[in-house]
Amino acid sequence: MPADGTPFVRDGRHVLEAGDVRFEADAALGGRVTALSFAGRELLVGSEIDTVNFGSTFWTSPQEHWGWPPLVEIDSSPYEASIDGAAIVMLGPVCPTLRVAIEKRFRAAPERGALSLEYRIHNRSHAPVRLAPWQVTRVRPNGLTFFASGATHARSNLPVDDAGGVTWFSHAVDRVDGHQKLFADAREGWIAHLDGDVLLVKTFALVGSEAQAPGEAQIEIYASTMHRYVEVEVQGAYEVIQAGEALEWTVDWWLRRVPDGVERAQGSAALPDFVRGMIAAGAP
């Protein structure tokens, strides 16, 4: 199998492998990312942990447009899958509730040491719609999630700590006693999650609070009440999509092993600096 980032299909799933990174998406499950590993260490929660909330998915925002559960045409219905050069392409059905269809394009960017996840919300109606893009990634419990501190929204109830200009969520059973979530602005265009010595960083375009979907935020972190997983979530701008047009949004993923000389703990000054240096070194 190619290990240079060229897409291929194995056991019905679409795969990217580049260096130590392995990425897998399943067209039968809404084009969901079902596996993401670095040097054999899996970072995502699988369906054996939660039959609904697993892997990394895409939703439209705000949630008030659809409530719960997620709209199946966007979240979990079968997508049409193809390979377009270096990209895995997933195209979903039209959602009758919102009259949109989701397109996902996944590719490796080995020259930057990153994965590029591009989303398009296609307006299939005859009138404008206003939506924001939303990426929801379920990682394993007991990790450390952090980002450069921005304003925290009043509705937040997830216990986090601010230190050194960084907001930290150290997941532990005794810190979560219900459905708890953080809503916050981003001060820099990244959020990171540390699992052991493996780091997953998401990078994205910054969105001001005035351009966010109502009741939502650019950065959201949710901790499962059963302590099974943590959701590391990012949203884009809340924009009008004209009939027949599409909103495009990209989130890049970076996976690295953190060197032994970098302190891997809440409040570490070296850890966010490592993230910033990694991004700067891989910037196009």
N, C-alpha and C positions, 0 to 999 in steps of 0.2 A: 504494500500500500504506500502511496506517496506520502512523504513526511516533510514536504516543502511548502505546505499550505494549499496544495491543489485539492479541490473537493472530490470526494468519492462517496459511494454508497456501500454500506455494510449492514446486513441484517435489516434492511428496510429503512435504515436511518442515514441521514446525510452527515458526513464527517469531515472535519478539518484537523490535520495534524501538522504542527510546525515546531520543531525542536522538542522541548519538554511538554508542550501544550497539546491537549486533545479536547476537541469540541464536537458535540453531537447534537443534532436537531431532528425532531420527529414530525414529519408532515402529517401523520395520522392524528397527532395531538395538537393541532393548531399551529404547527411550525415551532413548537416550544423547544427551547434548549433543554435537553434532558441530561446532559453530562458535560462537565467542565473539569478537567484535571490537569495538574502540573506534576510531572515526574511520578505519575501514578497516584497522587493524592487527590481524591475527589472533593470538590468544594460545594457542590449543589446537593440539596436534599432530594431523594428519589421518591417514587410513588409508594415504596414499601413503608415510608415514614408517614406520608399523608397522601391519600388517593386523589385529592383534588389540588392541594396547594404544594406543588413540588416543581423543581426546575426553575427556569427563568422564562417568564411570559411577557406579553405586551397587552396593555389595555388602553382605552381612551379615557381621558379625564375631562370633566369631573365625574366622580363616582355617583353623584346625585342624579346623573342622567340614566343610570341603569341599576343602582342599588346593589343587591346581592342575590343570587350568585352572578358571576361575570357572564356577559353575553357569549353564548357558546360559539357563534360565528366568528368572534374575535379571539376568544381564549382557547377553545378546545376542539372545535369541529375540524374535520380534515381539510388541509390546504393542498393546493396543487404545487408539486415540487419539481424543480428543474435545476440544471447547472448551466450557468451563463459565464463561460470563461473561468475566472478565478472565484466566482461568487455562487453560493447556494441561494436559490431564489424560492421563496414560499409565497403563494398568493391565496388569500382566504376568500370565502364566499361573501356575497353581499349580506350585511346585517340588516334585517328589515326594520329593526327598532331605530337605528341611527342612519340607515341608508349609506353606509360606508363599507369599503372593503380594505383589508390590511394587506400590505405587501412587505415582506421581510427579505433583506439581502444580507447574507453573512459571508465574510471573507477574511482570510488571514492577511495581515500586513507585516510579513517577516522583516521587511526593511526597517520597520519601526518597533518590532517586537510586540505587536499588538494584534487584536482582533477587532474588526470593524463591523458593527451591527447597525445597519441602516433600515429605517422604517418609513413607510409611506402610507398615509391615510388617504385613500381615494374617495372622493365624494361622488357617489353614484346616483345622487338625487338630482332634481331640477331646481334646487334652491340652495343658497349658501348654508353651511353648517359651521358651528364654532366648537372646536375641540382642542385638547392638548394631548400630546403623546406621553406614554407612561410605561416605563420598564420596571418590572417587578422580579427580583432575583432572590430565591430562597436558598440561603446558605445554612450550613450546619450550626447547631447551638454551641455556646461556650466560646465564641470568637470575640474579636475586638473590632468594632466598626468606628471609623472616625473621619472627620472632614473639617476644613477650615471654617471656623464659627461664623455664622451669619445670624440674623434675627430669628429667634424661636417664636413660633406662633402660639397664641394663647391657649388653643385647644389641645396642645401637647400634654401627654401624661406619662411619657416614657422616662424613666430615671436616667439622666445623662450627666456627665461632668464636663466642665469647661476648664481647660488648662493650657497655657501657652498659645492662646488664640485658636485652639482646636477643640472641637466637641467630640467627646468620647462616649461610646456605649459599650461597656464591658458586660457581655451577657452572662448571667448566672441565675440559677433557679430562684434564689432568694431575692432577686431584684425585680421579678416579674410576677404579679399576682392577679393578672386579668388580661383583657385585650388592651394592650398599651402601645401607644404610637407617638412618634416624634414628627412634627411638621416644622421645617426650618428653611430659611434661605441659605443659599450657598455663597460664600465669599470668594472662593476660588472654584474653578471648574472641575472638581474631582471629589470622589468619595472612595474610601478604601476599606477593605475588610481583611483582617488577618486571621488565618486559621493555622495554628502552630507556627511554622516558619514560612508559610506560603501566603503571599499577598495578592489579592485581587483589587485592582484599581479601576474604577469607571471614570472616564473623562467625557465632558459634555460642554455645550455652550451655555454660558450663564444666562439666567432669566431673572429680571427684577421682579419684586413682589407685585408690582402693578400689572405685570403680564402673565401672572399665574392663574390657573383655573380657580373659580370660586370654591372655597372650602378646602383647597389643596395647597401644596407647596412644592418647590423644586426638589428638596430633599425630604424623604419620608423613610422612617425606620419603624418596622413593626415587629414585636416579639410575640410569638405564639403563646397563648395562655397555657398550652400543654407542654411548653418548653421544648417543642420538637424542632423548631427552625426560627430563623430571623429573616425578615424581608428587608433587603437593601434596595431602595426604590429611588428612581430619578424621574422627574417630569420636565417636559419642554414647555414652550410658550403656548398660551391659549390663543389660537388664531382662527380667523375666518377662512374657510376653504370654499372657494367658489364652486358652483356646479361643474362637474366634469374635470376638476383640477385635483391636485394632491398636495398635502403637507409632507415635507421631507424632514427627517430628524435622524441624527446619528449619535450613537454612544460607542466609544471605544473601550475595549477591555484590555488590561495589561496584567499579566501574571508573572510574578518573580519570586524567587526564594530570597528571603531577607538574610543578609550576611550575619555571621555570629557577632561581629563588632557593632551591630545596630541594636540598641535596646528595644526589645519587643514587649513593651508594657504601656499601659495607660499613662499619659503624661510625658512620654518620651519625646524629647526634642528631635532626636535623630530619626525617628520613624517618619514623621511628616516630611522632613527634609529629604529622606530617601525617596519618598513618593515624588516630590517636586523635581528632584534631580533626574529620576527615571523619565518623567514626562518631558523635561527639557531636552534630555539626550535623544528622545525618540520623536520629537516634534518635527513635522515636515518642513 
